[in-house]
Amino acid sequence: MTERLFEGADWDFHTLQRITDACEEVATKDLGLDVYPNQIEVITAEQMLDAYSSVGMPLFYKHWSFGKHFAYHEASYRKGLMGLAYEIVINSSPCISYLMEENTATMQTLVIAHAAFGHNHFFKNNYLFKQWTDADGILDYLDFAKNYVMQCEDRYGRVEVERTLDAAHALMSHGIDRYPGKKKLDLRAEEKRAGRRRQHEEEVFNDLWRTVPAGKSKTRSALSIERRRKLLGLPQENLLYFLEKSAPRLAPWQRELLRIVRHIAQYFYPQSQTKVMNEGTATYVHYRIMTKLHQQGRISDGNFLEFLQSHTNVVFQPEFDDQRFSGFNPYALGFAMMQDIERIVTRPEDEDREWFPDIAGKNDVMGVLRDVWANYRDESFIAQFLSPKLMRHLRMFHLHDDPEERAGIRVDAIHDERGFRRVRRELARQHDVGYIDANIEVVDVDLSGDRRLILHHHVIKGAQLNETDAKRVLQHLADLWTYDVALIEVDANDKVLREYVVSPRPISAVA
């Protein structure tokens, strides 16, 4: 008889080691997963709340907003208004998984399978994480960032440092390169170059700011504009990068802070594009591992029922007319699609052979899934693999709602071939960051006049910016630029829809 990994709900660290070894055996031998080395740490509820406040990272620089988040989450938790995650997992090498000490032995097994093997494999193998993150260097870089911010506070004052970080955080979602460059991010090398870069920037004058166009001829003016835009690297969608390189009055230490925030924003960029896939992968992996352990007799029927209750809660999807409905649960959608791919690969129907000829009946479930996990993001994953059978099962349909039309809301995609393709296309678009994130870029700077920074927001389907939020963020941008900033919203035909102009605040007013 196979020895049980544990009995009842109690566990100790020796039990956690046996659980990890058992999960690893199934993950590597049965599922063929390829993971970073694992580092598993058990933390208290307060430590979990602290991890919440610093976006789940194991170490971070200090900022007042993290304390605010901690106070909010702690108050909600103590009042019973929110629960805590069973785990947090860090995309690093080694892959760090934080487990709540309040978890039962069954839940510890679940979260180890989910995080230490499901998420871990996805982090290591998905192409977006390979392009945009440096798992080997992130922990050392965070340590450097924390120490550097502390040094800046000692040297320049906490108020000045927080002012710069406030502005950088406000622009964080627009401090990202959305297309891969020639060089892969190397955070260890960035840390080493930081000191040399600061020394160089303190000694060298930025020659760009004395390059003012001369003459009044149209030809020379046009050439000057073209050269100016080339020198500034315009248009530029990465606002933090532009400010770091071109803001005329930023001190070298402020540029380094912008660089730190920019690198951290880039680290999280793949996660925003792979929520459905990442959680779907981890949920599918933990389901396969827990089922295998139960079949082997290594966990009892009671433990398996405890797991199934938690798993069912995780993948619960409210109906569209349920008051709890707020969109698709990424765990539910991702897990359902992984299971559906398994069905298509092993038990295809005629419809599946027509829609998915490359994988239908292939009979290599894990080979197909590992390929999918490595080469897709949410948008392309849904566009390629959402099947008509699953759309019928989830009762998907598409509503058309155009405020300019008097007909009101109408259902314009139902369960026929044309409707299936429309539903799949529209759901995929809802996960495309190029479609859902505001497309804002720096287009010009008036170097010969008042040095106003000019940005364009390319509006898609009439989705203009919230006026209050736009002005607040532009204020932070103007404070860093130290001259006026203009944001022009334009439609697909370059028609101006709205324009904002914001001036920088005096230093005393900001402090």
C-alpha positions in Angstrom: 0.0 0.0 0.0 1.3 3.4 -1.0 2.2 5.6 2.0 0.1 8.7 2.5 1.8 12.0 2.4 -0.1 13.2 5.4 -3.1 12.4 7.6 -5.7 15.0 8.6 -5.1 18.7 8.3 -1.8 19.1 10.3 1.5 19.5 8.6 5.1 20.3 9.4 8.1 21.2 7.3 9.1 17.6 6.8 5.6 17.0 5.4 6.0 20.0 3.1 9.2 18.4 1.7 7.4 15.1 1.0 4.5 16.9 -0.6 6.9 19.0 -2.8 8.8 15.8 -3.9 5.6 14.0 -4.7 4.2 16.9 -6.8 7.6 17.3 -8.6 7.5 13.6 -9.5 4.1 13.9 -11.2 4.9 17.3 -12.7 8.1 16.1 -14.4 7.4 12.5 -15.2 3.7 12.6 -16.1 3.3 16.1 -17.3 6.8 16.8 -18.7 7.0 20.2 -17.0 10.2 22.2 -17.1 10.6 24.5 -14.0 13.0 26.8 -12.2 14.4 25.6 -8.9 11.7 26.0 -6.2 12.0 28.0 -3.0 9.0 27.6 -0.7 8.4 29.9 2.2 5.6 29.8 4.8 4.4 33.2 5.9 1.8 34.6 8.4 -1.4 36.5 7.5 0.4 39.8 8.3 3.3 38.9 6.0 0.8 38.1 3.3 -0.8 41.5 3.7 2.6 43.1 3.5 3.3 41.2 0.3 -0.1 42.5 -1.1 1.0 46.1 -0.4 4.3 45.7 -2.4 2.6 44.0 -5.4 3.7 40.6 -4.3 7.4 41.2 -4.4 9.7 39.8 -1.7 11.6 43.0 -1.2 10.8 46.5 -2.4 11.8 50.1 -1.9 9.8 52.2 0.6 6.9 54.3 -0.6 3.9 55.8 1.3 1.4 54.1 -1.1 2.5 50.7 0.0 1.7 51.6 3.6 -1.7 52.9 2.5 -2.5 49.6 0.8 -1.3 47.6 3.8 -3.6 49.6 6.1 -6.6 49.2 3.8 -6.1 45.4 3.2 -5.5 44.8 6.9 -8.6 46.6 8.0 -10.7 44.7 5.4 -9.2 41.4 6.5 -9.8 42.0 10.2 -13.4 43.0 9.6 -14.0 39.8 7.6 -14.6 41.8 4.4 -11.9 40.0 2.4 -10.0 36.7 2.4 -6.3 36.3 1.7 -4.7 34.4 -1.2 -3.6 30.9 -0.4 -0.2 31.7 -2.0 1.8 34.3 -3.9 4.4 33.2 -6.5 7.3 35.2 -7.8 8.7 35.0 -11.3 12.3 34.6 -10.4 15.0 31.9 -10.4 14.7 30.3 -7.9 10.9 30.5 -8.2 9.6 31.7 -4.8 6.2 30.5 -3.6 4.8 32.0 -0.4 2.3 29.7 1.5 0.0 30.8 4.2 0.7 29.1 7.5 -3.0 28.8 8.2 -3.5 26.4 5.2 -4.3 22.8 5.9 -2.1 20.1 4.5 -4.4 19.5 1.6 -4.3 23.2 0.7 -0.5 23.3 1.0 -0.4 20.4 -1.5 -2.8 22.3 -3.8 -0.9 25.6 -3.8 2.5 23.8 -4.2 1.1 22.1 -7.3 -0.5 25.3 -8.5 2.3 27.8 -7.9 5.6 25.9 -7.6 4.9 23.8 -10.7 2.0 25.3 -12.7 3.0 29.0 -12.6 6.7 28.1 -12.4 6.6 26.2 -15.7 4.6 29.0 -17.4 7.1 31.7 -16.2 10.0 29.7 -17.5 8.7 28.7 -20.9 6.2 31.3 -22.2 7.8 33.5 -24.9 6.6 36.8 -23.4 8.4 36.1 -20.1 11.5 35.1 -22.0 11.4 38.3 -24.0 10.6 40.8 -21.2 11.8 39.4 -17.9 15.0 38.4 -16.3 14.2 35.7 -13.7 17.8 35.3 -12.7 18.4 39.0 -12.0 15.1 40.4 -10.6 15.8 39.7 -6.9 19.3 41.3 -7.1 17.9 44.2 -9.0 15.1 44.8 -6.4 17.7 44.7 -3.6 19.7 47.3 -5.6 16.6 49.4 -6.1 15.7 49.3 -2.4 19.1 50.4 -1.3 19.4 53.1 -4.0 16.1 54.7 -2.9 17.2 54.7 0.7 20.5 56.4 -0.3 18.6 59.0 -2.3 16.3 59.7 0.7 19.4 60.2 2.9 21.1 62.5 0.4 18.2 64.5 -1.1 15.4 64.2 1.4 12.4 61.9 1.6 10.0 64.5 0.3 11.9 65.0 -3.0 12.3 61.3 -3.5 8.6 60.6 -2.9 7.7 63.4 -5.3 9.7 61.8 -8.1 8.4 58.3 -7.3 4.8 59.6 -7.1 5.1 60.9 -10.6 6.8 57.8 -11.9 4.2 55.5 -10.4 1.4 57.6 -12.0 3.1 57.1 -15.4 4.1 53.4 -14.7 1.5 51.9 -17.1 2.9 54.1 -19.9 6.6 53.3 -19.0 6.6 50.1 -21.0 8.2 49.0 -24.3 5.4 47.0 -26.0 7.6 45.6 -28.8 10.8 43.5 -28.2 14.1 45.2 -29.0 17.3 43.7 -30.1 18.7 43.3 -26.5 17.1 41.1 -23.8 16.8 42.8 -20.4 19.7 42.0 -18.2 19.0 43.4 -14.7 22.3 42.3 -13.2 24.1 44.2 -15.9 21.8 47.2 -15.3 22.7 47.2 -11.7 26.4 47.3 -12.5 26.0 50.0 -15.1 24.0 52.2 -12.8 27.0 53.7 -11.0 29.0 54.4 -14.1 25.9 55.9 -15.8 25.2 58.3 -12.9 28.9 59.5 -12.9 28.8 60.1 -16.6 25.5 62.0 -16.6 26.8 64.3 -13.9 29.8 65.2 -16.0 28.3 65.5 -19.5 26.0 68.3 -20.6 23.0 67.3 -22.7 23.8 69.0 -26.0 20.3 68.5 -27.3 18.9 71.5 -25.3 21.1 74.0 -27.1 20.2 72.6 -30.5 17.6 75.2 -31.5 16.5 75.5 -35.1 17.7 78.7 -36.9 16.4 80.4 -39.9 12.9 81.0 -41.3 12.8 79.1 -44.6 10.3 76.4 -44.9 12.9 73.9 -46.1 15.2 74.5 -43.2 12.4 74.5 -40.7 11.1 71.1 -42.0 14.6 69.7 -41.9 15.0 70.9 -38.3 11.7 69.3 -37.2 12.8 66.0 -38.8 16.2 66.1 -37.2 14.7 67.1 -33.8 12.3 64.3 -33.8 15.1 61.9 -34.8 17.3 63.1 -32.0 14.5 62.7 -29.5 13.5 59.3 -30.8 10.0 60.4 -31.6 7.3 59.3 -31.7 7.9 57.5 -28.3 5.2 55.4 -26.5 7.4 54.8 -23.4 6.9 58.0 -21.5 9.2 57.1 -18.6 12.0 56.3 -21.0 11.5 59.6 -22.8 11.6 61.5 -19.6 14.6 59.6 -18.3 16.6 60.5 -21.5 15.2 63.9 -22.5 13.6 65.8 -19.5 15.8 69.0 -19.3 16.0 69.6 -15.6 15.9 66.1 -14.0 18.9 65.3 -11.8 20.8 62.1 -12.5 19.4 60.4 -9.4 15.9 61.3 -10.6 16.6 59.7 -13.9 17.8 56.5 -12.2 14.5 56.4 -10.2 12.5 56.6 -13.4 14.7 53.8 -14.8 14.0 51.6 -11.7 10.2 52.1 -12.0 10.4 51.5 -15.7 12.2 48.2 -15.3 9.7 47.0 -12.7 6.8 48.0 -14.9 8.4 46.0 -17.7 8.7 43.0 -15.4 5.0 43.0 -14.9 4.1 43.6 -18.5 3.8 39.9 -19.5 1.6 39.1 -16.6 -1.1 41.6 -17.8 -1.2 39.8 -21.2 -1.3 36.2 -19.8 -3.8 36.3 -16.9 -6.2 33.7 -18.5 -3.3 31.5 -19.7 -1.2 31.7 -16.6 -4.0 30.9 -14.2 -5.5 28.4 -16.6 -2.2 26.6 -16.8 -1.6 26.6 -13.0 -5.2 25.4 -12.4 -5.0 22.6 -15.0 -1.6 21.5 -13.5 -2.8 21.4 -9.9 -5.9 19.5 -11.0 -3.8 16.9 -12.8 -1.3 16.6 -10.0 -3.9 16.3 -7.2 -5.9 13.7 -9.2 -2.8 11.6 -9.8 -1.8 11.8 -6.1 -5.3 10.6 -5.2 -5.2 7.8 -7.7 -1.8 6.7 -6.2 -3.4 6.6 -2.8 -1.0 9.3 -1.5 -3.9 11.5 -0.4 -7.1 10.2 1.1 -10.7 10.5 -0.2 -11.4 13.1 2.4 -8.4 15.2 1.4 -9.4 14.9 -2.3 -12.9 16.1 -1.5 -11.5 19.0 0.4 -9.4 19.8 -2.7 -12.4 19.5 -5.0 -14.4 21.9 -2.9 -11.7 24.6 -3.1 -11.0 23.9 -6.8 -14.7 24.3 -7.6 -14.8 27.6 -5.8 -11.8 28.8 -7.8 -13.3 28.0 -11.2 -16.8 29.2 -10.4 -18.2 31.3 -13.2 -21.5 33.3 -12.5 -24.1 33.4 -15.3 -24.5 36.7 -17.3 -27.7 37.5 -15.4 -26.2 36.7 -12.0 -25.6 39.8 -9.7 -22.1 38.5 -9.1 -21.2 38.5 -12.8 -18.3 40.9 -13.6 -16.9 39.4 -16.7 -15.1 36.0 -17.2 -13.3 34.5 -14.3 -9.7 34.0 -15.7 -9.3 30.8 -13.7 -12.6 29.4 -15.0 -12.1 30.4 -18.6 -8.4 29.3 -18.7 -9.1 25.9 -17.0 -12.1 25.3 -19.2 -10.1 25.9 -22.4 -7.2 23.7 -21.2 -9.6 20.9 -20.5 -11.3 21.5 -23.9 -8.0 21.2 -25.7 -7.4 17.9 -23.9 -10.8 16.7 -25.2 -10.1 17.9 -28.8 -6.7 16.1 -28.8 -8.1 12.8 -27.4 -11.8 12.7 -28.2 -12.5 15.0 -31.2 -15.8 15.4 -32.9 -16.3 16.2 -36.5 -16.7 19.9 -35.7 -13.4 19.9 -33.8 -11.6 18.3 -36.8 -12.9 21.1 -39.0 -12.0 23.9 -36.6 -8.7 22.5 -35.2 -7.2 20.2 -37.9 -3.7 20.5 -36.5 -4.4 19.2 -33.0 -7.7 17.2 -33.3 -7.0 13.5 -32.5 -3.3 14.0 -32.1 -3.4 12.1 -28.8 -0.5 14.0 -27.2 -2.2 16.2 -24.7 0.8 17.5 -22.8 2.8 18.0 -26.0 0.0 20.2 -27.4 -0.5 22.0 -24.1 3.2 22.7 -23.6 3.4 24.1 -27.1 0.4 26.3 -26.4 1.7 27.5 -23.0 5.0 28.5 -24.6 3.9 30.3 -27.7 0.6 32.2 -27.0 -0.7 35.1 -25.0 -4.4 35.5 -23.9 -5.5 37.3 -27.0 -3.9 34.9 -29.5 -4.8 31.9 -27.3 -8.5 32.7 -27.2 -8.5 33.6 -30.9 -7.0 30.3 -31.8 -8.4 27.7 -29.4 -11.8 28.8 -28.1 -14.1 26.1 -29.6 -17.8 26.2 -30.6 -18.5 23.4 -28.1 -17.1 25.5 -25.2 -18.9 28.6 -26.4 -22.1 26.6 -26.3 -21.3 25.2 -22.9 -20.5 28.6 -21.4 -23.6 30.1 -23.2 -21.5 32.9 -24.8 -23.1 35.6 -27.0 -22.2 39.1 -28.1 -24.1 42.3 -27.5 -23.8 45.3 -29.7 -24.2 48.6 -27.9 -23.5 51.8 -29.9 -24.8 55.0 -28.1 -25.1 56.7 -31.5 -27.6 54.2 -32.7 -31.3 54.5 -31.6 -32.0 50.8 -31.9 -30.5 50.2 -28.4 -28.7 47.0 -27.4 -29.0 44.0 -29.7 -27.6 40.5 -29.8 -25.5 40.3 -32.9 -23.7 37.0 -32.5 -25.5 33.7 -31.7 -24.6 30.0 -31.9 -24.0 29.6 -35.6 -20.7 29.5 -37.5 -20.6 33.2 -38.1 -21.6 33.9 -34.5 -19.0 31.6 -33.1 -16.2 33.4 -35.0 -17.6 36.8 -34.0 -17.8 35.9 -30.3 -14.3 34.4 -30.4 -12.9 37.5 -32.1 -14.5 40.0 -29.7 -13.5 38.0 -26.6 -9.9 37.8 -27.9 -9.9 41.6 -28.5 -11.0 42.2 -24.9 -7.6 40.6 -23.9 -5.5 42.5 -26.4 -3.4 45.2 -24.6 -3.0 47.0 -27.8 -6.8 47.5 -28.0 -7.7 48.0 -24.3 -4.8 50.1 -23.1 -4.7 53.8 -24.1 -2.4 54.4 -27.0 -0.5 57.5 -25.9 2.8 58.7 -27.3 5.1 61.7 -27.3 5.0 63.2 -30.8 7.0 66.5 -30.6 8.7 69.1 -28.4 8.7 72.8 -29.1 12.5 73.3 -28.6 12.5 76.7 -30.4 9.7 78.2 -28.3 8.3 77.4 -24.9 9.5 73.7 -24.9 6.0 72.4 -24.6 5.8 68.6 -24.7 3.1 67.4 -27.1 1.4 64.0 -26.8 -1.3 62.3 -28.9 -3.9 59.8 -27.6 -5.2 57.8 -30.5 -8.8 57.1 -29.6 -10.3 53.7 -30.6 -14.1 53.4 -31.0 -14.7 56.7 -29.1 -13.0 55.5 -25.9 -11.7 58.9 -24.7 -9.8 59.4 -21.4 -11.5 60.2 -18.2 -11.0 64.0 -17.9 -10.2 64.1 -14.1 -7.8 61.1 -14.3 -6.1 62.5 -17.4 -5.4 65.9 -15.8 -4.0 64.3 -12.7 -1.6 62.1 -14.6 -0.6 64.9 -16.9 0.2 67.0 -13.9 2.8 64.5 -12.8 4.2 64.4 -16.3 4.4 68.2 -16.4 6.2 68.2 -13.0 8.9 65.9 -14.3 9.2 67.7 -17.6 9.2 71.1 -15.9 7.5 72.8 -18.8 3.9 72.8 -20.2 2.5 69.5 -21.4 -0.3 69.2 -24.1 -2.2 66.0 -24.7 -4.3 65.9 -27.9 -6.9 63.2 -28.3 -7.4 62.3 -32.0 -9.6 59.8 -33.8 -8.6 57.4 -36.7 -8.8 60.3 -39.2 -6.6 62.5 -37.0 -9.5 64.7 -36.1 -8.9 66.5 -32.8 -11.5 65.4 -30.2 -10.2 67.1 -27.1 -7.0 68.8 -25.9 -5.5 69.2 -22.4 -2.8 71.6 -21.4 -1.1 71.4 -18.0 1.6 73.5 -16.5 4.2 72.2 -13.9 3.6 73.1 -10.3 6.2 75.0 -8.3 8.4 72.8 -6.1 7.0 74.3 -2.9 3.4 73.6 -4.1 4.3 69.9 -4.8 6.1 69.4 -1.5 
